[in-house]
Amino acid sequence: MSQESPPVQPTEQESPSGAAAPYPGSGEVRTGFLPPAPGPEPDPNSAVSLRGLTKVFGIGTAQSKIAVNRLSLDVPHGAFYGLVGRNGAGKTTALSMLTGLLRPTEGRATVSGIDVWGDPRAAKMAMGVLPDGMNLFERLSGRQLVTYAGLLRGMDRDTVRERTEDLLRAMDLTDDGGTAVQDYSAGMRKKIMLAAAMVHAPGLLVLDEPFEAVDPVSAANIRELLQDYAASGGTVIVSSHVMDLVQRMCDHVAVVDNGRLLAAGTVEQVRGDSSLEETFVDLVGGRTHVGEGLTWLRPR
Ligand SMILES: Nc1ncnc2c1ncn2[C@@H]1O[C@H](COP(=O)(O)OP(=O)(O)OP(=O)(O)O)[C@@H](O)[C@H]1O
């Protein structure tokens, strides 16, 4: 926990367990499935353990924003975990704190018992990360980029060469392996970053919107690859807006809104008898029948 950060003030949304939170103005209590409140310390037996993870942007300014608010969550080893939430819910911010890219205002994150901010080097060796909108080394070719990622992790050249070709094939990028990354399409960039995240065979993959802009054939290949990885004991965390995809692909899901955890558990626990999409809309609310208001948009 950082020394200089001020405590985050509880708001009227806060409930002691975080389980059922009255929403300001609605007078309504929304309940989602939440596991029993975890202990104060991160769980060393979980693949990922978050305790009170909080990020406040612009502390002390008029624009101060609590992007992630006391997020506590345990991700078991071998889980394929979906993190879902509306635009601006705090997914990228939470994942950035978990992966050592953004320092938390408060709280802790551990990966297989390693404190991400206490021992960032060891934690980063244990995971592969697909960040959202990260700059790439644009002048490297796709093949060079994956090779660089492997060498950076201290792998020997022969293994890196072999795995790079395997990954290029899996991502359907073999023919474009020699092309500079700056000339890749959005989907190709996503795939080459995914390959770079996987080359050192980490025990945990943290992937922010991995399927965004990826074509359906490549997406199916990547999905299969990730499912095999999870079946063999690897842990995957993916953020996504696509509920149908999360329902089909993931075995666990966490729903966040306004930086808070609304529900978490197995997909079956969270969705109950409804689809995940229905559960999600029910939990986060906010459906606006906006079409009714935009009368000027209707063609005559
Ligand atoms: N660097 C920043 N400075 C100030 N506010 C920020 C910053 N980064 C994010 N935010 C704010 O924090 C909140 C959470 O943003 P975040 O990017 O984590 O959401 P998200 O769930 O990943 O959204 P999306 O699904 O649209 O990618 C938003 O209100 C956003 O405007």
Ligand as a Chemical Component Dictionary entry (heavy atoms), coordinates in Angstrom:
data_LIG
# 
_chem_comp.id                   LIG 
_chem_comp.type                 NON-POLYMER 
_chem_comp.pdbx_formal_charge   0 
_chem_comp.three_letter_code    LIG 
# 
loop_
_chem_comp_atom.comp_id 
_chem_comp_atom.atom_id 
_chem_comp_atom.alt_atom_id 
_chem_comp_atom.type_symbol 
_chem_comp_atom.charge 
_chem_comp_atom.model_Cartn_x 
_chem_comp_atom.model_Cartn_y 
_chem_comp_atom.model_Cartn_z 
_chem_comp_atom.pdbx_ordinal 
LIG N1  N1  N 0 -5.087  7.868  -16.928 1  
LIG C1  C1  C 0 -6.325  8.167  -16.535 2  
LIG N2  N2  N 0 -6.596  9.368  -15.985 3  
LIG C2  C2  C 0 -7.838  9.670  -15.553 4  
LIG N3  N3  N 0 -8.897  8.825  -15.626 5  
LIG C3  C3  C 0 -8.671  7.624  -16.177 6  
LIG C4  C4  C 0 -7.398  7.227  -16.659 7  
LIG N4  N4  N 0 -7.491  5.958  -17.145 8  
LIG C5  C5  C 0 -8.764  5.597  -16.970 9  
LIG N5  N5  N 0 -9.476  6.579  -16.395 10 
LIG C6  C6  C 0 -10.891 6.539  -16.025 11 
LIG O1  O1  O 0 -11.081 5.422  -15.185 12 
LIG C7  C7  C 0 -12.312 4.774  -15.481 13 
LIG C8  C8  C 0 -12.049 3.317  -15.812 14 
LIG O2  O2  O 0 -11.373 3.240  -17.051 15 
LIG P1  P1  P 0 -10.922 1.842  -17.663 16 
LIG O3  O3  O 0 -10.126 2.141  -18.893 17 
LIG O4  O4  O 0 -10.271 1.034  -16.606 18 
LIG O5  O5  O 0 -12.325 1.187  -18.034 19 
LIG P2  P2  P 0 -12.642 -0.135 -18.869 20 
LIG O6  O6  O 0 -13.583 -0.935 -18.050 21 
LIG O7  O7  O 0 -11.381 -0.806 -19.284 22 
LIG O8  O8  O 0 -13.399 0.484  -20.122 23 
LIG P3  P3  P 0 -13.516 -0.039 -21.638 24 
LIG O9  O9  O 0 -14.339 -1.266 -21.617 25 
LIG O10 O10 O 0 -14.216 1.096  -22.327 26 
LIG O11 O11 O 0 -12.124 -0.259 -22.161 27 
LIG C9  C9  C 0 -12.949 5.584  -16.619 28 
LIG O12 O12 O 0 -13.874 6.479  -16.058 29 
LIG C10 C10 C 0 -11.787 6.321  -17.227 30 
LIG O13 O13 O 0 -12.213 7.552  -17.779 31 
# 
loop_
_chem_comp_bond.comp_id 
_chem_comp_bond.atom_id_1 
_chem_comp_bond.atom_id_2 
_chem_comp_bond.value_order 
_chem_comp_bond.pdbx_ordinal 
LIG N1  C1  SING 1  
LIG C1  N2  SING 2  
LIG C1  C4  DOUB 3  
LIG N2  C2  DOUB 4  
LIG C2  N3  SING 5  
LIG N3  C3  DOUB 6  
LIG C3  C4  SING 7  
LIG C3  N5  SING 8  
LIG C4  N4  SING 9  
LIG N4  C5  DOUB 10 
LIG C5  N5  SING 11 
LIG N5  C6  SING 12 
LIG C6  O1  SING 13 
LIG C6  C10 SING 14 
LIG O1  C7  SING 15 
LIG C7  C8  SING 16 
LIG C7  C9  SING 17 
LIG C8  O2  SING 18 
LIG O2  P1  SING 19 
LIG P1  O3  DOUB 20 
LIG P1  O4  SING 21 
LIG P1  O5  SING 22 
LIG O5  P2  SING 23 
LIG P2  O6  DOUB 24 
LIG P2  O7  SING 25 
LIG P2  O8  SING 26 
LIG O8  P3  SING 27 
LIG P3  O9  DOUB 28 
LIG P3  O10 SING 29 
LIG P3  O11 SING 30 
LIG C9  O12 SING 31 
LIG C9  C10 SING 32 
LIG C10 O13 SING 33 
# 
